[in-house]
């Protein structure tokens, strides 16, 4: 015969006047901070009590019920009701729904209190989202929902943002197939097909972090911090019909612009408008582009402009800024660092001073009529205007040279009268190497002083050159001044060959380069440095030597390094057979460039280079793509993309290599023992070459 299963009996429930209830000392919730009693009281005031209190009768000394009940479970609700009574929003005798545990129960009061708090399960975020969505669809606004649940409207917006996620992905999340952070990452896009495609890719990857999902969903968009977006402005972009993708769960720096074509059109329209304003200044031509290739001004001559003086108002403003800067610096002279607001103010002052000190240039209208300007977008999102460039065909004709003895010559004829060596009647050189008679003896003058023979003049100037070299080598300061003078003339005025010191820098052209190089960090830094020196140079070329001589040693060395940098050549070139430059010379050049890069600790990653489809991955074989991913992310990552077609493989490799610091071998800097090995190899090859010769 089967044994009957004993039936349980539930505790009874009834309404008890509030003034007959007291908070039990057995309530396990003791920490009062952060319990949000005020918010709970307002919620009870709005909707009433949703959950009964758990109470037990209070017994007297004889074990009889006193008519008072203690509350071991439901302490927050009791305190909220107590607050409403104090605010006279609830009567003292108002009936309160209670579940009454019988006196003398074997279940401790602490047990009930702990169970009520521990066994509760927080609402699943997806259920919260669906509840918010249903309430929204039934007429409540986001603000009303936020007010009802005492949360910020942003929380409601975040939960409702999950409406943009594919139902398929919501189901995966509901089945614990992904984390909430991953689901939230998908919410930045409303393209369900792309969301599902991205999940299929990351589901097979060891790296499923939210940032990977966001990056894949935004790979065809433009960051709001992009120079183009800052130049145009988000308001103009939105007014033109563009859309912005926002991330409500993470800081997104303004989001992502989803319509690059609209953005580029707006940029070019704004550039063309600016170009028309520049043309109205009186320039013969103006060229416009998002960015110009590196070295685009090399074939142009430049006209000089004159800095416009400060107005009276600008002078007063500049003096006031400098005085404020000095006051702040003096006040915090003993402090280890500036407070944030003071540091921000100093930064603003420095920018304002710089804007006033960098004076615009005024050009001669006659020069402007044959010159032009380049208008483009700078890397910081501002308009970049390069004025004063002249095409070679528009340069004024140089005056014809003459051999007239009365015209100015390279030498002062009072000191150097020799022009041509006289030829003897028999055709031999007078005083030449084939003549055994007294060399170059000047004949007796009959008709006054005649020019010195060339050979004698050469011998005399050889003496002078030798003495000058000795004096030059004995005075490093003057030597450096003369060297810099020659280099600066060569770099900025293109007057090489007219100096007594035969030293020059030949700027190495970089006609072949990737499209992103003109906007790169090194390009920006070089341009800024070059413009800074150009701004400081004296307008009068005759004053250049004195200006260089007056610089401090730090400035002189900085100028020297800047000028010499134009001649650095680390280019690989394929040389034709029997050309003027051999392939071995190129190899030796690259080895020396490696040594220079090592000495400078050159890091192309810090310089801003990273592998993309355009600059590397789309232009090498699949084997090299896989090698790059394997070196950066390991064999597993390479295996996951090995089955892809090359275009897809290149795109996925770009994503995998982003932030890895990987560089192609040609861009890596040799260091330490490797460099010693390279130099040893160079020496060995030199020895072998000499032996072969």
Legacy VTK file of the C-alpha trace (Angstrom):
# vtk DataFile Version 3.0
C-alpha trace
ASCII
DATASET POLYDATA
POINTS 693 float
0.000 0.000 0.000
1.454 3.374 -1.069
2.490 5.842 1.643
0.612 9.138 1.518
2.794 12.219 0.921
2.358 14.646 3.833
0.786 17.941 2.833
2.289 21.289 3.859
0.312 24.077 5.457
0.979 27.666 4.411
1.054 30.474 6.902
-2.139 32.475 7.093
-2.359 36.062 5.890
-4.415 38.918 7.167
-4.489 42.709 7.457
-2.892 44.123 10.611
-3.052 47.815 11.586
0.324 49.496 11.053
0.491 50.715 14.678
0.471 47.088 15.800
3.693 46.320 13.898
7.313 46.704 15.096
10.609 46.003 13.329
12.165 42.778 14.612
15.673 42.682 15.982
16.007 39.377 14.115
15.997 41.146 10.735
19.354 40.316 9.156
19.485 43.515 7.098
21.395 45.867 9.412
23.262 48.148 7.000
20.970 51.090 6.353
23.017 53.014 3.749
21.889 52.809 0.170
18.511 51.205 0.916
16.581 53.902 -0.964
13.732 54.088 1.587
12.543 57.399 0.116
12.234 55.943 -3.373
10.448 52.848 -2.087
8.019 55.038 -0.107
7.224 57.070 -3.241
6.683 53.851 -5.190
4.282 52.513 -2.521
2.486 55.842 -2.566
2.064 55.527 -6.353
1.117 51.865 -6.758
0.435 50.538 -3.246
2.145 47.674 -1.436
2.970 44.851 -3.864
4.401 42.353 -1.364
3.131 41.417 2.083
5.210 41.672 5.249
6.335 38.539 7.040
5.412 38.847 10.755
5.347 36.865 14.004
3.242 37.501 17.132
5.043 39.092 20.075
4.583 37.013 23.247
4.564 38.208 26.850
6.450 36.610 29.718
3.820 33.872 30.057
3.957 33.019 26.355
0.664 34.660 25.496
0.205 36.838 22.379
0.245 40.574 23.116
-1.534 41.677 19.911
1.660 43.204 18.572
3.598 41.663 15.705
7.273 41.920 14.848
8.571 42.114 11.262
11.679 39.912 10.676
11.253 39.870 6.853
10.216 43.022 4.978
12.149 45.618 6.927
12.546 48.016 3.942
8.837 47.949 3.265
8.123 48.546 6.964
10.451 51.569 7.036
8.908 52.940 3.857
5.401 52.627 5.415
6.744 54.237 8.573
8.006 57.190 6.514
4.615 57.573 4.846
2.963 57.632 8.279
5.376 60.360 9.444
4.568 62.332 6.288
0.856 61.856 7.166
0.278 60.193 3.825
-0.732 56.949 5.572
-2.953 56.530 8.659
-1.398 54.975 11.763
-4.129 52.363 11.817
-4.030 51.626 8.093
-4.328 47.848 7.473
-1.137 46.262 6.198
-1.214 42.895 4.361
0.877 40.425 6.406
1.807 36.736 6.253
1.684 35.547 9.878
4.051 32.832 11.072
2.594 30.894 14.024
4.105 31.416 17.445
6.686 28.860 18.487
7.564 27.907 14.879
10.637 25.729 14.471
11.801 28.094 11.700
13.863 30.879 13.246
12.997 34.517 12.519
16.567 35.061 11.280
16.041 32.134 8.901
12.987 33.801 7.342
14.755 37.177 7.076
17.835 35.652 5.445
15.814 33.526 3.046
13.751 36.460 1.826
16.915 38.408 0.930
19.118 35.573 -0.335
16.628 33.563 -2.367
15.373 36.480 -4.406
16.531 36.471 -8.042
17.238 39.736 -9.821
15.247 40.346 -12.979
17.057 39.261 -16.117
18.136 42.323 -18.145
16.311 40.945 -21.159
13.090 40.723 -19.147
13.618 44.286 -17.984
14.137 45.379 -21.589
10.969 43.606 -22.715
8.997 45.136 -19.859
10.256 48.622 -20.720
9.449 47.983 -24.376
5.892 46.839 -23.580
5.328 49.885 -21.378
6.659 52.137 -24.139
4.384 50.533 -26.708
1.383 50.988 -24.375
1.882 54.734 -24.200
4.374 55.509 -21.430
7.271 57.778 -22.322
10.910 57.002 -21.513
10.863 59.730 -18.860
7.701 58.304 -17.260
9.212 54.817 -17.176
12.397 56.198 -15.611
10.384 58.113 -12.995
8.282 55.048 -12.168
11.360 52.942 -11.415
13.513 55.744 -9.968
16.269 55.340 -12.525
17.898 57.873 -14.824
16.325 58.203 -18.288
19.687 57.076 -19.711
19.159 53.638 -18.093
15.807 53.268 -19.829
17.347 54.423 -23.118
20.120 51.851 -22.724
17.675 49.009 -22.131
15.413 50.129 -24.976
18.472 50.328 -27.215
18.442 46.534 -27.180
15.441 46.812 -29.504
18.004 47.372 -32.291
19.544 43.941 -31.725
18.540 41.001 -33.880
15.966 38.639 -32.320
18.343 35.791 -33.114
21.037 37.358 -30.947
18.521 38.103 -28.187
17.612 34.420 -28.150
21.301 33.470 -27.922
21.710 35.849 -25.000
18.592 34.453 -23.305
20.111 30.975 -23.548
23.328 32.312 -21.944
25.156 32.026 -25.270
26.700 35.488 -24.839
27.306 38.011 -22.087
25.301 41.181 -21.549
28.365 43.296 -22.439
28.579 41.536 -25.809
24.871 42.054 -26.472
25.180 45.731 -25.633
28.075 46.034 -28.104
25.770 44.847 -30.913
23.303 47.628 -30.103
25.445 50.306 -31.783
24.212 49.054 -35.172
20.640 48.441 -36.343
21.730 46.263 -39.282
20.520 42.841 -38.122
22.166 40.951 -40.979
25.553 42.508 -40.205
25.070 41.820 -36.472
24.457 38.150 -37.132
27.400 37.977 -39.554
29.734 39.492 -36.965
28.515 37.059 -34.308
29.210 34.111 -36.609
32.794 35.357 -36.964
33.498 36.129 -33.303
31.741 32.968 -32.120
34.580 31.008 -33.749
37.227 33.256 -32.214
38.948 33.115 -28.857
38.547 36.886 -28.614
34.874 37.789 -28.229
35.416 40.977 -26.287
32.863 43.776 -26.791
35.484 46.100 -28.299
36.105 43.567 -31.093
32.378 43.472 -31.877
32.145 47.262 -31.898
35.174 47.591 -34.151
33.789 45.103 -36.669
30.381 46.810 -36.725
31.945 50.231 -37.286
34.702 49.341 -39.773
32.925 51.094 -42.670
32.039 54.194 -40.683
33.942 57.357 -39.758
34.645 58.310 -36.160
33.146 61.593 -35.004
36.674 62.518 -33.881
37.958 62.152 -37.461
39.504 65.302 -38.931
36.816 65.451 -41.646
34.001 65.273 -39.094
35.566 67.981 -36.945
36.080 70.179 -39.997
32.455 69.940 -41.178
30.734 69.641 -37.796
28.112 67.087 -36.759
25.256 69.578 -37.114
26.015 70.174 -40.791
26.417 66.446 -41.387
23.059 65.635 -39.759
21.348 68.480 -41.616
22.577 66.953 -44.897
20.835 63.684 -44.068
23.745 61.826 -42.471
23.255 59.369 -39.650
25.322 58.914 -36.516
25.776 55.571 -34.805
25.944 55.994 -31.028
26.975 53.652 -28.238
24.807 54.221 -25.158
26.831 51.810 -23.046
30.386 53.053 -23.588
32.127 56.382 -24.145
32.149 56.753 -27.921
33.699 60.227 -28.478
30.628 61.364 -30.359
29.894 58.094 -32.165
30.424 56.981 -35.748
29.249 58.641 -38.944
27.523 56.059 -41.126
27.532 57.986 -44.412
31.150 58.681 -45.451
30.035 59.795 -48.930
27.918 62.610 -47.463
30.789 63.586 -45.172
33.347 63.739 -47.992
30.958 65.794 -50.136
30.473 68.301 -47.319
34.226 68.492 -46.734
34.959 69.236 -50.384
32.158 71.804 -50.557
33.564 73.594 -47.540
37.096 73.396 -48.946
35.934 74.824 -52.285
34.153 77.662 -50.488
37.335 78.415 -48.560
39.320 78.208 -51.796
37.111 80.857 -53.403
37.755 83.152 -50.439
41.498 82.544 -50.808
41.329 83.193 -54.563
39.562 86.500 -53.869
42.707 87.653 -52.068
44.295 88.049 -55.514
46.099 84.736 -56.152
46.496 83.533 -59.724
45.436 79.981 -58.874
44.211 77.904 -55.946
44.319 74.114 -55.770
42.045 72.161 -53.427
42.244 68.583 -52.108
41.480 66.597 -48.971
45.249 66.162 -48.707
48.154 66.717 -51.048
50.939 64.167 -51.520
54.145 64.518 -49.558
56.524 67.031 -51.102
53.900 68.536 -53.435
55.518 71.989 -53.249
59.007 70.819 -54.157
58.898 71.991 -57.780
57.548 75.427 -56.888
59.347 78.618 -55.999
58.069 80.631 -53.036
57.438 84.324 -52.715
58.121 86.097 -49.454
55.427 87.697 -47.372
55.625 90.292 -44.621
54.213 89.613 -41.188
51.283 91.872 -40.393
51.936 93.907 -37.226
49.810 93.568 -34.119
46.976 96.030 -33.769
46.700 98.126 -30.630
43.925 95.881 -29.335
45.952 92.743 -30.055
48.997 94.203 -28.303
46.955 94.972 -25.186
45.441 91.504 -25.285
48.868 89.857 -25.672
50.338 91.823 -22.757
47.381 90.893 -20.552
47.716 87.195 -21.390
51.448 87.179 -20.663
50.885 88.972 -17.356
48.215 86.463 -16.343
50.497 83.589 -17.325
53.367 84.967 -15.223
51.037 85.530 -12.243
49.733 81.972 -12.313
53.199 80.464 -12.743
54.537 82.542 -9.840
51.596 81.558 -7.608
52.159 77.849 -8.198
55.958 77.958 -8.452
56.373 75.691 -5.395
53.572 73.257 -6.301
54.385 69.818 -7.705
51.635 70.158 -10.293
48.864 72.540 -11.267
45.231 71.910 -10.255
43.148 70.720 -13.209
41.306 73.995 -13.677
44.548 76.006 -13.452
46.289 73.686 -15.899
43.374 74.058 -18.305
43.530 77.841 -18.002
47.278 77.892 -18.671
46.723 75.749 -21.742
44.110 78.201 -22.995
46.448 81.133 -22.376
49.273 79.438 -24.283
46.997 78.762 -27.242
45.762 82.360 -27.251
49.328 83.725 -27.096
50.411 81.427 -29.910
47.477 82.548 -32.057
48.464 86.188 -31.566
52.198 85.621 -32.102
51.768 83.639 -35.314
51.074 86.606 -37.529
49.434 86.280 -40.943
51.576 87.264 -43.915
50.878 90.105 -46.325
52.061 89.620 -49.921
52.861 92.046 -52.697
49.888 92.114 -55.131
52.281 91.877 -58.078
53.748 88.678 -56.638
50.288 87.299 -55.874
49.257 87.788 -59.499
51.746 85.093 -60.569
51.557 82.817 -57.513
48.982 80.514 -55.995
47.909 78.616 -52.906
47.077 75.081 -51.793
43.943 74.540 -49.689
43.502 71.255 -47.849
42.434 69.669 -44.578
44.987 69.492 -41.768
45.252 66.399 -39.584
43.681 68.205 -36.614
40.499 69.042 -38.526
41.348 72.651 -39.334
41.733 74.369 -42.683
45.284 74.313 -44.010
46.255 77.055 -46.451
49.724 77.178 -48.025
50.189 80.495 -49.854
52.842 81.956 -52.092
53.915 79.198 -54.509
54.976 80.024 -58.071
55.013 77.656 -61.027
58.374 77.492 -62.832
56.817 78.928 -66.011
55.592 81.978 -64.064
58.978 82.830 -62.621
60.467 86.101 -63.901
63.283 85.616 -66.403
66.799 85.752 -64.974
69.082 88.471 -66.447
71.549 87.169 -69.051
75.051 86.588 -67.793
77.849 88.540 -69.479
81.574 88.178 -69.727
82.073 91.919 -69.762
85.155 92.659 -67.739
83.488 95.738 -66.293
80.500 93.772 -64.955
80.347 92.326 -61.476
82.129 89.009 -61.269
82.463 86.311 -58.626
85.825 87.782 -57.573
86.911 91.330 -56.965
89.283 92.047 -59.861
91.304 94.377 -57.733
92.444 91.264 -55.889
92.039 88.612 -58.601
92.851 89.968 -62.058
93.742 86.651 -63.679
91.194 85.572 -66.259
92.734 83.299 -68.869
96.093 81.643 -69.221
98.096 83.071 -72.132
98.956 80.694 -74.942
102.494 80.710 -76.349
103.085 81.179 -80.050
104.140 77.554 -80.409
100.898 76.376 -78.864
102.405 75.347 -75.548
101.222 76.565 -72.177
103.378 79.286 -70.779
104.514 78.093 -67.415
102.573 74.895 -67.859
103.550 71.489 -66.599
105.320 70.721 -69.891
107.482 73.838 -69.616
110.838 73.378 -67.893
111.499 77.092 -67.684
110.564 79.229 -64.719
106.906 78.547 -64.073
104.437 81.310 -64.712
106.811 84.216 -64.301
104.927 87.375 -65.045
106.634 89.291 -67.897
107.762 92.843 -67.602
104.821 95.218 -67.748
104.763 97.448 -70.709
101.218 98.721 -70.669
100.346 98.561 -66.941
99.240 95.737 -64.661
97.884 92.679 -66.444
95.733 89.884 -65.003
97.401 87.168 -62.983
97.778 83.842 -64.728
95.136 81.297 -63.767
97.638 78.800 -62.415
99.173 81.358 -60.109
95.767 82.451 -58.938
94.896 78.828 -58.228
98.114 78.344 -56.257
97.453 81.433 -54.197
93.895 80.513 -53.412
95.065 76.981 -52.583
97.215 78.480 -49.866
94.272 80.518 -48.662
92.034 77.467 -48.701
94.536 75.426 -46.713
94.901 78.146 -44.098
91.161 78.645 -43.986
90.611 74.937 -43.398
93.023 74.992 -40.481
91.342 78.004 -38.914
87.917 76.536 -39.650
88.774 73.266 -37.926
90.112 75.145 -34.904
86.890 77.033 -34.242
83.866 74.673 -33.873
81.444 77.535 -33.207
82.268 79.328 -36.452
82.436 76.022 -38.292
78.925 75.083 -37.165
77.648 78.556 -38.038
79.052 78.351 -41.557
77.757 74.812 -41.984
74.272 75.845 -40.886
74.409 78.934 -43.068
75.147 76.781 -46.080
72.477 74.235 -45.247
69.770 76.807 -44.577
70.533 78.614 -47.846
70.361 75.287 -49.621
67.107 74.201 -47.985
65.180 77.460 -47.939
66.676 79.637 -50.684
68.035 77.012 -53.084
71.310 78.902 -53.597
73.702 75.982 -53.311
77.004 76.331 -55.087
77.529 79.956 -54.066
79.120 79.139 -50.721
82.767 78.664 -49.869
81.908 75.545 -47.841
80.972 72.718 -50.182
78.393 71.033 -48.013
74.804 70.558 -49.003
71.693 68.527 -48.348
69.860 67.082 -51.306
66.220 66.599 -50.362
65.235 63.047 -51.197
61.900 62.961 -53.006
59.263 60.436 -51.915
57.036 60.312 -55.007
55.821 56.785 -54.263
53.935 56.448 -51.002
50.658 55.198 -49.508
47.611 57.454 -49.410
47.580 57.861 -45.620
51.175 59.125 -45.363
50.413 62.831 -46.053
48.149 62.881 -42.996
50.395 60.856 -40.710
51.990 61.895 -37.430
55.532 62.251 -38.876
54.223 64.377 -41.747
52.396 66.665 -39.354
55.433 66.967 -37.075
57.824 67.693 -39.956
55.463 70.289 -41.409
55.029 72.021 -38.063
58.781 72.061 -37.433
59.523 73.367 -40.917
56.939 76.143 -40.647
58.303 77.085 -37.233
61.839 77.557 -38.518
60.605 79.338 -41.627
58.694 81.733 -39.392
61.856 82.494 -37.364
64.273 83.006 -40.256
65.207 86.599 -41.073
63.647 87.965 -44.243
66.967 89.376 -45.408
69.284 86.641 -46.616
72.256 88.850 -45.795
71.220 88.811 -42.120
71.088 85.004 -42.008
74.697 84.472 -40.952
74.405 86.912 -38.037
71.105 85.344 -36.978
72.582 81.838 -36.911
75.679 83.074 -35.103
73.473 84.538 -32.350
71.508 81.342 -31.681
72.184 79.346 -28.527
73.794 75.934 -28.944
70.533 74.046 -28.386
68.799 75.978 -31.163
71.770 75.603 -33.505
71.812 71.839 -33.065
68.042 71.654 -33.510
68.291 73.646 -36.759
71.171 71.467 -37.921
69.187 68.285 -37.304
66.185 69.739 -39.102
68.166 70.692 -42.204
70.037 67.400 -42.331
66.754 65.479 -42.028
65.847 66.480 -45.591
68.714 64.349 -46.852
67.915 61.144 -44.971
67.368 58.385 -47.516
66.161 54.950 -46.457
64.376 54.135 -49.720
64.567 50.794 -51.410
64.984 51.141 -55.168
65.409 48.618 -57.946
68.336 49.879 -59.983
68.817 49.056 -63.674
71.867 47.094 -64.666
74.914 49.219 -65.468
73.219 52.302 -64.008
74.961 55.149 -62.253
73.905 53.671 -58.902
74.340 49.945 -58.346
71.969 47.658 -56.494
74.736 46.990 -53.991
74.839 50.703 -53.200
71.136 50.600 -52.386
71.709 47.601 -50.119
74.506 49.407 -48.301
72.311 52.485 -47.941
69.567 50.404 -46.324
72.044 48.831 -43.902
73.198 52.257 -42.824
69.583 53.374 -42.538
69.018 50.418 -40.205
71.915 51.570 -38.081
70.507 55.112 -37.955
67.035 53.805 -37.031
68.555 51.722 -34.252
70.470 54.695 -32.888
67.263 56.736 -32.914
65.175 53.893 -31.413
62.760 54.422 -34.281
59.361 52.827 -33.653
56.983 52.885 -36.617
54.095 51.813 -34.380
54.526 54.938 -32.251
54.827 56.919 -35.479
51.307 55.799 -36.361
51.826 53.075 -38.965
49.530 50.074 -38.802
48.795 47.408 -41.421
45.670 47.971 -43.510
44.221 46.415 -46.628
45.329 49.434 -48.634
48.890 49.898 -47.417
49.995 46.267 -47.052
47.580 43.369 -46.577
45.743 43.769 -49.876
49.022 43.923 -51.791
50.810 40.794 -50.554
50.131 37.098 -50.973
47.840 35.047 -48.743
50.912 33.354 -47.312
52.296 36.689 -46.108
48.928 37.669 -44.653
48.814 34.432 -42.672
52.426 34.908 -41.591
51.617 38.370 -40.250
48.588 37.128 -38.284
50.552 34.146 -37.000
53.387 36.361 -35.752
51.000 38.816 -34.095
48.145 36.633 -32.836
49.333 33.049 -32.956
48.653 29.914 -34.989
45.025 29.625 -33.900
44.113 33.071 -35.242
45.871 32.347 -38.544
44.073 29.015 -38.866
40.676 30.685 -38.447
41.133 32.822 -41.560
43.164 30.400 -43.666
40.060 29.187 -45.558
38.966 32.693 -46.627
39.338 34.249 -50.031
42.098 36.840 -50.204
39.913 40.016 -50.017
38.038 38.664 -46.980
41.266 37.373 -45.471
42.913 40.799 -45.854
39.984 42.593 -44.195
39.826 40.135 -41.311
43.614 40.283 -40.912
43.404 44.084 -40.677
40.954 43.675 -37.799
43.089 41.059 -36.062
46.304 43.063 -36.415
44.776 46.306 -35.157
46.543 47.259 -31.929
48.951 44.310 -32.100
52.050 46.397 -32.840
53.000 44.109 -35.718
55.274 45.526 -38.432
56.543 44.137 -41.741
60.217 43.259 -41.684
61.093 46.300 -43.822
59.754 48.615 -41.104
61.268 46.925 -38.080
64.124 48.567 -36.246
67.163 46.378 -35.710
68.447 46.587 -32.141
71.223 45.373 -29.866
72.896 42.168 -30.931
71.080 42.181 -34.269
72.587 45.568 -35.127
76.070 44.355 -34.186
75.523 41.380 -36.464
74.477 43.645 -39.326
77.511 45.883 -38.873
79.832 42.855 -38.721
78.310 41.543 -41.952
78.833 44.945 -43.565
82.504 44.923 -42.565
82.972 41.359 -43.855
81.375 42.262 -47.196
83.590 45.350 -47.492
86.680 43.230 -46.872
85.574 40.705 -49.481
84.903 43.474 -51.997
88.334 44.991 -51.458
89.969 41.593 -51.848
88.066 40.986 -55.067
89.187 44.320 -56.465
LINES 1 694
693 0 1 2 3 4 5 6 7 8 9 10 11 12 13 14 15 16 17 18 19 20 21 22 23 24 25 26 27 28 29 30 31 32 33 34 35 36 37 38 39 40 41 42 43 44 45 46 47 48 49 50 51 52 53 54 55 56 57 58 59 60 61 62 63 64 65 66 67 68 69 70 71 72 73 74 75 76 77 78 79 80 81 82 83 84 85 86 87 88 89 90 91 92 93 94 95 96 97 98 99 100 101 102 103 104 105 106 107 108 109 110 111 112 113 114 115 116 117 118 119 120 121 122 123 124 125 126 127 128 129 130 131 132 133 134 135 136 137 138 139 140 141 142 143 144 145 146 147 148 149 150 151 152 153 154 155 156 157 158 159 160 161 162 163 164 165 166 167 168 169 170 171 172 173 174 175 176 177 178 179 180 181 182 183 184 185 186 187 188 189 190 191 192 193 194 195 196 197 198 199 200 201 202 203 204 205 206 207 208 209 210 211 212 213 214 215 216 217 218 219 220 221 222 223 224 225 226 227 228 229 230 231 232 233 234 235 236 237 238 239 240 241 242 243 244 245 246 247 248 249 250 251 252 253 254 255 256 257 258 259 260 261 262 263 264 265 266 267 268 269 270 271 272 273 274 275 276 277 278 279 280 281 282 283 284 285 286 287 288 289 290 291 292 293 294 295 296 297 298 299 300 301 302 303 304 305 306 307 308 309 310 311 312 313 314 315 316 317 318 319 320 321 322 323 324 325 326 327 328 329 330 331 332 333 334 335 336 337 338 339 340 341 342 343 344 345 346 347 348 349 350 351 352 353 354 355 356 357 358 359 360 361 362 363 364 365 366 367 368 369 370 371 372 373 374 375 376 377 378 379 380 381 382 383 384 385 386 387 388 389 390 391 392 393 394 395 396 397 398 399 400 401 402 403 404 405 406 407 408 409 410 411 412 413 414 415 416 417 418 419 420 421 422 423 424 425 426 427 428 429 430 431 432 433 434 435 436 437 438 439 440 441 442 443 444 445 446 447 448 449 450 451 452 453 454 455 456 457 458 459 460 461 462 463 464 465 466 467 468 469 470 471 472 473 474 475 476 477 478 479 480 481 482 483 484 485 486 487 488 489 490 491 492 493 494 495 496 497 498 499 500 501 502 503 504 505 506 507 508 509 510 511 512 513 514 515 516 517 518 519 520 521 522 523 524 525 526 527 528 529 530 531 532 533 534 535 536 537 538 539 540 541 542 543 544 545 546 547 548 549 550 551 552 553 554 555 556 557 558 559 560 561 562 563 564 565 566 567 568 569 570 571 572 573 574 575 576 577 578 579 580 581 582 583 584 585 586 587 588 589 590 591 592 593 594 595 596 597 598 599 600 601 602 603 604 605 606 607 608 609 610 611 612 613 614 615 616 617 618 619 620 621 622 623 624 625 626 627 628 629 630 631 632 633 634 635 636 637 638 639 640 641 642 643 644 645 646 647 648 649 650 651 652 653 654 655 656 657 658 659 660 661 662 663 664 665 666 667 668 669 670 671 672 673 674 675 676 677 678 679 680 681 682 683 684 685 686 687 688 689 690 691 692
